[in-house]
Amino acid sequence: MMTNDEMTVYLAESGCTPVRTATLMMMPNITYACAPTAFVEAVVVVPEMRRRGVARLILTMVIEDARTAGCDKVQLLSHKRHA
């Protein structure tokens, strides 16, 4: 993962404790005027920090980074067991 230039891993900490993560992967696309598509996954917030807007903050940052990279489409992926 660390050698993939198209992937960004977001990690937020409270003090030295990780409290949220998200992963952004941008891939080329032949539609949408060849603008890349952004895939967001691994959005995780520790239980004691949930319902406080923490995920919203990290997703706002992820979407802004995708927009800056020229993405016309963003997809949020989730695992079926978390539906």
Biopython code that builds the backbone (N, CA, C, O; Angstrom):
import numpy as np
from Bio.PDB.StructureBuilder import StructureBuilder

atoms = [
    (1, "MET", "N", (0.811, -1.196, 0.000)),
    (1, "MET", "CA", (0.000, 0.000, 0.000)),
    (1, "MET", "C", (0.856, 1.263, 0.000)),
    (1, "MET", "O", (0.541, 2.231, -0.691)),
    (2, "MET", "N", (1.911, 1.250, 0.757)),
    (2, "MET", "CA", (2.713, 2.464, 0.917)),
    (2, "MET", "C", (3.445, 2.857, -0.364)),
    (2, "MET", "O", (3.874, 4.003, -0.491)),
    (3, "THR", "N", (3.595, 1.947, -1.304)),
    (3, "THR", "CA", (4.297, 2.261, -2.546)),
    (3, "THR", "C", (3.350, 2.648, -3.665)),
    (3, "THR", "O", (3.801, 2.930, -4.775)),
    (4, "ASN", "N", (2.051, 2.669, -3.407)),
    (4, "ASN", "CA", (1.064, 3.002, -4.422)),
    (4, "ASN", "C", (0.797, 4.504, -4.391)),
    (4, "ASN", "O", (0.238, 5.023, -3.424)),
    (5, "ASP", "N", (1.198, 5.194, -5.448)),
    (5, "ASP", "CA", (1.022, 6.649, -5.506)),
    (5, "ASP", "C", (-0.439, 7.064, -5.631)),
    (5, "ASP", "O", (-0.779, 8.220, -5.379)),
    (6, "GLU", "N", (-1.298, 6.139, -6.012)),
    (6, "GLU", "CA", (-2.710, 6.451, -6.197)),
    (6, "GLU", "C", (-3.522, 6.250, -4.923)),
    (6, "GLU", "O", (-4.732, 6.477, -4.920)),
    (7, "MET", "N", (-2.876, 5.828, -3.845)),
    (7, "MET", "CA", (-3.585, 5.558, -2.590)),
    (7, "MET", "C", (-3.118, 6.506, -1.496)),
    (7, "MET", "O", (-1.924, 6.754, -1.326)),
    (8, "THR", "N", (-4.090, 7.026, -0.762)),
    (8, "THR", "CA", (-3.792, 7.861, 0.393)),
    (8, "THR", "C", (-4.502, 7.262, 1.599)),
    (8, "THR", "O", (-5.692, 6.954, 1.533)),
    (9, "VAL", "N", (-3.781, 7.099, 2.689)),
    (9, "VAL", "CA", (-4.353, 6.597, 3.929)),
    (9, "VAL", "C", (-4.414, 7.767, 4.903)),
    (9, "VAL", "O", (-3.409, 8.428, 5.163)),
    (10, "TYR", "N", (-5.598, 8.010, 5.431)),
    (10, "TYR", "CA", (-5.822, 9.090, 6.388)),
    (10, "TYR", "C", (-5.895, 8.479, 7.784)),
    (10, "TYR", "O", (-6.571, 7.473, 7.999)),
    (11, "LEU", "N", (-5.206, 9.088, 8.710)),
    (11, "LEU", "CA", (-5.213, 8.626, 10.093)),
    (11, "LEU", "C", (-5.313, 9.849, 10.994)),
    (11, "LEU", "O", (-4.507, 10.774, 10.891)),
    (12, "ALA", "N", (-6.290, 9.848, 11.862)),
    (12, "ALA", "CA", (-6.429, 10.942, 12.822)),
    (12, "ALA", "C", (-6.187, 10.389, 14.213)),
    (12, "ALA", "O", (-6.587, 9.272, 14.542)),
    (13, "GLU", "N", (-5.531, 11.188, 15.009)),
    (13, "GLU", "CA", (-5.199, 10.767, 16.364)),
    (13, "GLU", "C", (-5.751, 11.760, 17.372)),
    (13, "GLU", "O", (-5.916, 12.946, 17.084)),
    (14, "SER", "N", (-6.029, 11.251, 18.547)),
    (14, "SER", "CA", (-6.341, 12.076, 19.703)),
    (14, "SER", "C", (-5.206, 11.810, 20.676)),
    (14, "SER", "O", (-5.129, 10.740, 21.279)),
    (15, "GLY", "N", (-4.330, 12.787, 20.825)),
    (15, "GLY", "CA", (-3.084, 12.530, 21.553)),
    (15, "GLY", "C", (-2.241, 11.597, 20.703)),
    (15, "GLY", "O", (-1.895, 11.934, 19.571)),
    (16, "CYS", "N", (-1.912, 10.453, 21.224)),
    (16, "CYS", "CA", (-1.153, 9.456, 20.467)),
    (16, "CYS", "C", (-2.017, 8.248, 20.104)),
    (16, "CYS", "O", (-1.499, 7.220, 19.668)),
    (17, "THR", "N", (-3.312, 8.373, 20.282)),
    (17, "THR", "CA", (-4.219, 7.254, 20.033)),
    (17, "THR", "C", (-4.951, 7.443, 18.710)),
    (17, "THR", "O", (-5.617, 8.462, 18.526)),
    (18, "PRO", "N", (-4.846, 6.484, 17.776)),
    (18, "PRO", "CA", (-5.617, 6.580, 16.530)),
    (18, "PRO", "C", (-7.116, 6.538, 16.837)),
    (18, "PRO", "O", (-7.565, 5.705, 17.625)),
    (19, "VAL", "N", (-7.889, 7.435, 16.216)),
    (19, "VAL", "CA", (-9.328, 7.458, 16.451)),
    (19, "VAL", "C", (-10.146, 7.289, 15.173)),
    (19, "VAL", "O", (-11.335, 6.979, 15.249)),
    (20, "ARG", "N", (-9.544, 7.482, 14.012)),
    (20, "ARG", "CA", (-10.282, 7.309, 12.764)),
    (20, "ARG", "C", (-9.324, 7.078, 11.621)),
    (20, "ARG", "O", (-8.178, 7.528, 11.644)),
    (21, "THR", "N", (-9.813, 6.367, 10.618)),
    (21, "THR", "CA", (-9.031, 6.117, 9.406)),
    (21, "THR", "C", (-9.957, 6.184, 8.202)),
    (21, "THR", "O", (-11.177, 6.079, 8.321)),
    (22, "ALA", "N", (-9.347, 6.360, 7.051)),
    (22, "ALA", "CA", (-10.030, 6.246, 5.763)),
    (22, "ALA", "C", (-8.949, 6.028, 4.714)),
    (22, "ALA", "O", (-7.802, 6.438, 4.889)),
    (23, "THR", "N", (-9.329, 5.383, 3.636)),
    (23, "THR", "CA", (-8.401, 5.152, 2.534)),
    (23, "THR", "C", (-9.032, 5.686, 1.259)),
    (23, "THR", "O", (-10.208, 5.442, 0.989)),
    (24, "LEU", "N", (-8.246, 6.413, 0.480)),
    (24, "LEU", "CA", (-8.684, 6.963, -0.802)),
    (24, "LEU", "C", (-7.807, 6.385, -1.901)),
    (24, "LEU", "O", (-6.581, 6.496, -1.855)),
    (25, "MET", "N", (-8.440, 5.769, -2.883)),
    (25, "MET", "CA", (-7.730, 5.226, -4.045)),
    (25, "MET", "C", (-8.296, 5.907, -5.281)),
    (25, "MET", "O", (-9.509, 5.916, -5.493)),
    (26, "MET", "N", (-7.421, 6.473, -6.091)),
    (26, "MET", "CA", (-7.866, 7.102, -7.330)),
    (26, "MET", "C", (-7.399, 6.259, -8.503)),
    (26, "MET", "O", (-6.239, 5.856, -8.586)),
    (27, "MET", "N", (-8.335, 6.005, -9.406)),
    (27, "MET", "CA", (-8.029, 5.160, -10.554)),
    (27, "MET", "C", (-8.455, 5.866, -11.834)),
    (27, "MET", "O", (-9.459, 6.578, -11.857)),
    (28, "PRO", "N", (-7.679, 5.663, -12.905)),
    (28, "PRO", "CA", (-8.064, 6.248, -14.189)),
    (28, "PRO", "C", (-9.420, 5.702, -14.640)),
    (28, "PRO", "O", (-9.822, 4.605, -14.252)),
    (29, "ASN", "N", (-10.101, 6.472, -15.450)),
    (29, "ASN", "CA", (-11.410, 6.071, -15.938)),
    (29, "ASN", "C", (-11.529, 6.517, -17.389)),
    (29, "ASN", "O", (-11.074, 7.606, -17.739)),
    (30, "ILE", "N", (-12.130, 5.697, -18.230)),
    (30, "ILE", "CA", (-12.278, 6.090, -19.639)),
    (30, "ILE", "C", (-13.562, 6.874, -19.881)),
    (30, "ILE", "O", (-13.765, 7.400, -20.976)),
    (31, "THR", "N", (-14.430, 6.959, -18.877)),
    (31, "THR", "CA", (-15.624, 7.785, -18.992)),
    (31, "THR", "C", (-15.404, 9.078, -18.219)),
    (31, "THR", "O", (-14.314, 9.311, -17.698)),
    (32, "TYR", "N", (-16.414, 9.904, -18.142)),
    (32, "TYR", "CA", (-16.316, 11.182, -17.421)),
    (32, "TYR", "C", (-15.113, 12.004, -17.876)),
    (32, "TYR", "O", (-14.361, 12.538, -17.061)),
    (33, "ALA", "N", (-14.947, 12.093, -19.198)),
    (33, "ALA", "CA", (-13.865, 12.885, -19.799)),
    (33, "ALA", "C", (-12.488, 12.429, -19.314)),
    (33, "ALA", "O", (-11.563, 13.234, -19.200)),
    (34, "CYS", "N", (-12.365, 11.145, -19.033)),
    (34, "CYS", "CA", (-11.115, 10.525, -18.569)),
    (34, "CYS", "C", (-10.653, 11.029, -17.211)),
    (34, "CYS", "O", (-9.487, 10.869, -16.850)),
    (35, "ALA", "N", (-11.566, 11.641, -16.456)),
    (35, "ALA", "CA", (-11.220, 12.062, -15.093)),
    (35, "ALA", "C", (-11.137, 10.817, -14.212)),
    (35, "ALA", "O", (-11.898, 9.871, -14.417)),
    (36, "PRO", "N", (-10.238, 10.799, -13.245)),
    (36, "PRO", "CA", (-10.143, 9.623, -12.373)),
    (36, "PRO", "C", (-11.381, 9.466, -11.495)),
    (36, "PRO", "O", (-12.119, 10.420, -11.248)),
    (37, "THR", "N", (-11.582, 8.250, -11.037)),
    (37, "THR", "CA", (-12.641, 7.938, -10.083)),
    (37, "THR", "C", (-11.995, 7.689, -8.734)),
    (37, "THR", "O", (-10.947, 7.049, -8.650)),
    (38, "ALA", "N", (-12.615, 8.189, -7.685)),
    (38, "ALA", "CA", (-12.098, 8.004, -6.329)),
    (38, "ALA", "C", (-12.911, 6.920, -5.624)),
    (38, "ALA", "O", (-14.140, 6.918, -5.675)),
    (39, "PHE", "N", (-12.215, 6.010, -4.974)),
    (39, "PHE", "CA", (-12.836, 4.962, -4.182)),
    (39, "PHE", "C", (-12.425, 5.169, -2.723)),
    (39, "PHE", "O", (-11.236, 5.251, -2.413)),
    (40, "VAL", "N", (-13.397, 5.250, -1.846)),
    (40, "VAL", "CA", (-13.145, 5.469, -0.422)),
    (40, "VAL", "C", (-13.546, 4.206, 0.324)),
    (40, "VAL", "O", (-14.650, 3.692, 0.141)),
    (41, "GLU", "N", (-12.655, 3.715, 1.157)),
    (41, "GLU", "CA", (-12.969, 2.544, 1.968)),
    (41, "GLU", "C", (-12.211, 2.620, 3.282)),
    (41, "GLU", "O", (-11.461, 3.564, 3.528)),
    (42, "ALA", "N", (-12.412, 1.629, 4.108)),
    (42, "ALA", "CA", (-11.746, 1.533, 5.418)),
    (42, "ALA", "C", (-11.999, 2.778, 6.266)),
    (42, "ALA", "O", (-11.105, 3.256, 6.964)),
    (43, "VAL", "N", (-13.229, 3.298, 6.199)),
    (43, "VAL", "CA", (-13.609, 4.415, 7.064)),
    (43, "VAL", "C", (-13.994, 3.810, 8.410)),
    (43, "VAL", "O", (-15.018, 3.138, 8.540)),
    (44, "VAL", "N", (-13.164, 4.061, 9.390)),
    (44, "VAL", "CA", (-13.354, 3.457, 10.713)),
    (44, "VAL", "C", (-13.185, 4.542, 11.769)),
    (44, "VAL", "O", (-12.248, 5.339, 11.722)),
    (45, "VAL", "N", (-14.102, 4.554, 12.710)),
    (45, "VAL", "CA", (-14.019, 5.461, 13.860)),
    (45, "VAL", "C", (-14.124, 4.595, 15.111)),
    (45, "VAL", "O", (-15.011, 3.749, 15.212)),
    (46, "VAL", "N", (-13.222, 4.806, 16.057)),
    (46, "VAL", "CA", (-13.280, 4.012, 17.284)),
    (46, "VAL", "C", (-14.620, 4.272, 17.977)),
    (46, "VAL", "O", (-15.138, 5.388, 17.929)),
    (47, "PRO", "N", (-15.177, 3.249, 18.618)),
    (47, "PRO", "CA", (-16.528, 3.363, 19.188)),
    (47, "PRO", "C", (-16.747, 4.571, 20.104)),
    (47, "PRO", "O", (-17.797, 5.211, 20.035)),
    (48, "GLU", "N", (-15.791, 4.886, 20.943)),
    (48, "GLU", "CA", (-16.011, 5.993, 21.890)),
    (48, "GLU", "C", (-16.003, 7.371, 21.227)),
    (48, "GLU", "O", (-16.350, 8.360, 21.874)),
    (49, "MET", "N", (-15.614, 7.458, 19.950)),
    (49, "MET", "CA", (-15.604, 8.740, 19.239)),
    (49, "MET", "C", (-16.739, 8.854, 18.220)),
    (49, "MET", "O", (-16.832, 9.864, 17.523)),
    (50, "ARG", "N", (-17.591, 7.855, 18.121)),
    (50, "ARG", "CA", (-18.680, 7.863, 17.143)),
    (50, "ARG", "C", (-19.782, 8.837, 17.561)),
    (50, "ARG", "O", (-19.935, 9.179, 18.733)),
    (51, "ARG", "N", (-20.546, 9.268, 16.546)),
    (51, "ARG", "CA", (-21.678, 10.185, 16.718)),
    (51, "ARG", "C", (-21.231, 11.576, 17.163)),
    (51, "ARG", "O", (-21.991, 12.299, 17.808)),
    (52, "ARG", "N", (-20.006, 11.947, 16.821)),
    (52, "ARG", "CA", (-19.476, 13.272, 17.175)),
    (52, "ARG", "C", (-19.031, 14.055, 15.943)),
    (52, "ARG", "O", (-18.413, 15.110, 16.080)),
    (53, "GLY", "N", (-19.333, 13.558, 14.744)),
    (53, "GLY", "CA", (-18.942, 14.245, 13.517)),
    (53, "GLY", "C", (-17.534, 13.923, 13.051)),
    (53, "GLY", "O", (-17.021, 14.563, 12.134)),
    (54, "VAL", "N", (-16.910, 12.942, 13.672)),
    (54, "VAL", "CA", (-15.526, 12.589, 13.343)),
    (54, "VAL", "C", (-15.434, 12.043, 11.918)),
    (54, "VAL", "O", (-14.558, 12.451, 11.156)),
    (55, "ALA", "N", (-16.325, 11.129, 11.555)),
    (55, "ALA", "CA", (-16.305, 10.569, 10.200)),
    (55, "ALA", "C", (-16.603, 11.656, 9.172)),
    (55, "ALA", "O", (-16.010, 11.667, 8.093)),
    (56, "ARG", "N", (-17.503, 12.556, 9.494)),
    (56, "ARG", "CA", (-17.817, 13.651, 8.575)),
    (56, "ARG", "C", (-16.575, 14.499, 8.285)),
    (56, "ARG", "O", (-16.344, 14.897, 7.144)),
    (57, "LEU", "N", (-15.790, 14.768, 9.306)),
    (57, "LEU", "CA", (-14.573, 15.564, 9.109)),
    (57, "LEU", "C", (-13.591, 14.873, 8.175)),
    (57, "LEU", "O", (-13.044, 15.499, 7.267)),
    (58, "ILE", "N", (-13.368, 13.591, 8.396)),
    (58, "ILE", "CA", (-12.398, 12.890, 7.565)),
    (58, "ILE", "C", (-12.930, 12.717, 6.141)),
    (58, "ILE", "O", (-12.162, 12.815, 5.184)),
    (59, "LEU", "N", (-14.234, 12.460, 5.987)),
    (59, "LEU", "CA", (-14.789, 12.313, 4.644)),
    (59, "LEU", "C", (-14.802, 13.639, 3.889)),
    (59, "LEU", "O", (-14.639, 13.657, 2.669)),
    (60, "THR", "N", (-14.992, 14.731, 4.594)),
    (60, "THR", "CA", (-14.898, 16.045, 3.958)),
    (60, "THR", "C", (-13.504, 16.257, 3.384)),
    (60, "THR", "O", (-13.358, 16.757, 2.269)),
    (61, "MET", "N", (-12.484, 15.879, 4.143)),
    (61, "MET", "CA", (-11.105, 15.997, 3.674)),
    (61, "MET", "C", (-10.848, 15.078, 2.479)),
    (61, "MET", "O", (-10.220, 15.487, 1.502)),
    (62, "VAL", "N", (-11.327, 13.853, 2.555)),
    (62, "VAL", "CA", (-11.136, 12.889, 1.468)),
    (62, "VAL", "C", (-11.791, 13.400, 0.188)),
    (62, "VAL", "O", (-11.178, 13.357, -0.879)),
    (63, "ILE", "N", (-13.020, 13.882, 0.283)),
    (63, "ILE", "CA", (-13.733, 14.367, -0.902)),
    (63, "ILE", "C", (-13.058, 15.597, -1.475)),
    (63, "ILE", "O", (-12.980, 15.740, -2.695)),
    (64, "GLU", "N", (-12.574, 16.477, -0.640)),
    (64, "GLU", "CA", (-11.856, 17.664, -1.125)),
    (64, "GLU", "C", (-10.577, 17.255, -1.853)),
    (64, "GLU", "O", (-10.253, 17.824, -2.896)),
    (65, "ASP", "N", (-9.853, 16.283, -1.320)),
    (65, "ASP", "CA", (-8.643, 15.800, -1.998)),
    (65, "ASP", "C", (-8.984, 15.167, -3.342)),
    (65, "ASP", "O", (-8.255, 15.354, -4.316)),
    (66, "ALA", "N", (-10.083, 14.421, -3.405)),
    (66, "ALA", "CA", (-10.518, 13.818, -4.671)),
    (66, "ALA", "C", (-10.898, 14.903, -5.669)),
    (66, "ALA", "O", (-10.559, 14.812, -6.849)),
    (67, "ARG", "N", (-11.593, 15.916, -5.205)),
    (67, "ARG", "CA", (-11.980, 17.034, -6.082)),
    (67, "ARG", "C", (-10.735, 17.748, -6.607)),
    (67, "ARG", "O", (-10.655, 18.074, -7.791)),
    (68, "THR", "N", (-9.773, 17.988, -5.730)),
    (68, "THR", "CA", (-8.536, 18.656, -6.142)),
    (68, "THR", "C", (-7.780, 17.835, -7.182)),
    (68, "THR", "O", (-7.125, 18.396, -8.060)),
    (69, "ALA", "N", (-7.870, 16.504, -7.087)),
    (69, "ALA", "CA", (-7.201, 15.617, -8.037)),
    (69, "ALA", "C", (-7.967, 15.492, -9.358)),
    (69, "ALA", "O", (-7.518, 14.802, -10.274)),
    (70, "GLY", "N", (-9.110, 16.152, -9.454)),
    (70, "GLY", "CA", (-9.867, 16.143, -10.699)),
    (70, "GLY", "C", (-10.876, 15.022, -10.826)),
    (70, "GLY", "O", (-11.395, 14.785, -11.917)),
    (71, "CYS", "N", (-11.166, 14.330, -9.744)),
    (71, "CYS", "CA", (-12.145, 13.237, -9.796)),
    (71, "CYS", "C", (-13.542, 13.799, -10.018)),
    (71, "CYS", "O", (-13.928, 14.792, -9.401)),
    (72, "ASP", "N", (-14.294, 13.158, -10.900)),
    (72, "ASP", "CA", (-15.684, 13.530, -11.137)),
    (72, "ASP", "C", (-16.639, 12.615, -10.401)),
    (72, "ASP", "O", (-17.829, 12.914, -10.298)),
    (73, "LYS", "N", (-16.135, 11.505, -9.887)),
    (73, "LYS", "CA", (-16.996, 10.533, -9.225)),
    (73, "LYS", "C", (-16.274, 9.990, -8.008)),
    (73, "LYS", "O", (-15.078, 9.704, -8.055)),
    (74, "VAL", "N", (-17.021, 9.851, -6.906)),
    (74, "VAL", "CA", (-16.491, 9.270, -5.676)),
    (74, "VAL", "C", (-17.423, 8.135, -5.268)),
    (74, "VAL", "O", (-18.642, 8.303, -5.227)),
    (75, "GLN", "N", (-16.839, 6.985, -4.968)),
    (75, "GLN", "CA", (-17.628, 5.848, -4.507)),
    (75, "GLN", "C", (-17.160, 5.455, -3.113)),
    (75, "GLN", "O", (-15.964, 5.297, -2.865)),
    (76, "LEU", "N", (-18.115, 5.300, -2.216)),
    (76, "LEU", "CA", (-17.823, 4.830, -0.863)),
    (76, "LEU", "C", (-18.103, 3.342, -0.835)),
    (76, "LEU", "O", (-19.228, 2.914, -1.090)),
    (77, "LEU", "N", (-17.091, 2.552, -0.527)),
    (77, "LEU", "CA", (-17.212, 1.105, -0.518)),
    (77, "LEU", "C", (-17.369, 0.608, 0.907)),
    (77, "LEU", "O", (-16.758, 1.144, 1.832)),
    (78, "SER", "N", (-18.190, -0.417, 1.081)),
    (78, "SER", "CA", (-18.342, -1.015, 2.394)),
    (78, "SER", "C", (-18.415, -2.524, 2.243)),
    (78, "SER", "O", (-18.754, -3.043, 1.179)),
    (79, "HIS", "N", (-18.097, -3.203, 3.302)),
    (79, "HIS", "CA", (-18.153, -4.659, 3.312)),
    (79, "HIS", "C", (-19.580, -5.077, 3.618)),
    (79, "HIS", "O", (-20.253, -4.433, 4.422)),
    (80, "LYS", "N", (-20.050, -6.145, 2.988)),
    (80, "LYS", "CA", (-21.433, -6.553, 3.160)),
    (80, "LYS", "C", (-21.787, -6.874, 4.612)),
    (80, "LYS", "O", (-22.948, -6.734, 4.995)),
    (81, "ARG", "N", (-20.838, -7.292, 5.418)),
    (81, "ARG", "CA", (-21.166, -7.604, 6.803)),
    (81, "ARG", "C", (-21.409, -6.343, 7.638)),
    (81, "ARG", "O", (-21.919, -6.426, 8.756)),
    (82, "HIS", "N", (-21.047, -5.184, 7.098)),
    (82, "HIS", "CA", (-21.250, -3.928, 7.814)),
    (82, "HIS", "C", (-22.449, -3.155, 7.283)),
    (82, "HIS", "O", (-22.670, -2.004, 7.659)),
    (83, "ALA", "N", (-23.211, -3.783, 6.421)),
    (83, "ALA", "CA", (-24.357, -3.075, 5.797)),
    (83, "ALA", "C", (-25.420, -2.756, 6.831)),
    (83, "ALA", "O", (-26.449, -2.168, 6.497)),
]
sb = StructureBuilder()
sb.init_structure("model")
sb.init_model(0)
sb.init_chain("A")
sb.init_seg("    ")
for serial, (resi, resn, name, xyz) in enumerate(atoms, 1):
    if name == "N":
        sb.init_residue(resn, " ", resi, " ")
    sb.init_atom(name, np.array(xyz, "f"), 0.0, 1.0, " ", f" {name:<3s}", serial, name[0])
structure = sb.get_structure()
